[in-house]
């Protein structure tokens, strides 16, 4: 498992992650999301809703491979997650921009 996905798992265990499309959009709108991670297998509607919320509120968005997000955080059906801690968010953004790819296939 790569570093980005491992960091997401650690973030989930620390309780600094909000999961689920509606909860993530709400976290972005209220300003509690420092960054958002969206699974590569997310539906078009989820991509549109989460992407638009992030764009409107200036929250960074990171995409993972198909089904990688849910597996990394121990909730296989989850397609969206908001990171509520600035330290975790910064490290995840650093890993995603350094060429570290979040992969995972079912």
Buried (B, 14 or more C-beta within 10 A) or exposed (E): EBBBBEBBBBBBEEEBBBBBBEBBBBBBEEEEBBBBBBBBBBEEEBBEBBBEBBEEBEBBBBBBBBBBBBBBBEBEEBBBBBBBBEEBBBBBBEBBEEEBBBBBEE
